[in-house]
């Protein structure tokens, strides 16, 4: 299912044989994700997985440490 709106979307992805996923074009464009960029994968067993750009993650961490 694919539902792309101005500020949100729901897109399914499949996990490949090496455990990799492809970030859909709409998500890469919305979040300005470029080839070679570092992303952070965060997870909590009961809540799921989230993906953040590294710079956004470090900004959040800095805010929480103040």
N, C-alpha and C positions, 0 to 999 in steps of 0.2 A: 504494500500500500504506500502511496506517495501523496503527501499533502503539503505542498510548499506554499507558504503565505509570506507576507512581508517580513515578519520577525520570528517565524517558527516553522518547523516542519517535522514530519514523521516519515522516515524512509527506512526500509529494511535493508540489511546487508547480509551477505553470507560469509562465513568463515571458510577460508581456503585450507588446503591440506597442510600448510605450514603455520596455521593459526592466525593468518593475516586477514584483515578486512580492508576494503577500499572505502575511503571516505568519499561519499557522493559529491559530484561537482557542485550541486547547490549548497552543500555545507561548506565546502572549500571556499566558494565565493563569498558566502555570508560571513564567514569568520576569517576571511583573508588568509587562508592556509596555503603556504607555498611549498613547493618541492624542497625537501631537505630540512624543513623546519622541525624543531623539537616539540613534541606533544607529551603531556603527562597523562598517564592512565591511572585513575584513582578507583578503588573498589572497596566495597564493604559487602561481605557475604550475604547479608540479609536485605541489602538495599540495591545492589547492582553495581554497574560500572559507569564511570563518567570520564570524558576526555576533555582536557583543557590545553590551550596553548601554554607553553612553558612560561612566557612572560606574564600571562594573566595569573597563573598559579603563583609565581613568585611575588607578584603585587599583592595578591590575597594574603599570602603568608606574612608579608611585611606588615600589612594592616593589622593582622591578628596578633602580631608580636609587640605592637605598640602599647 
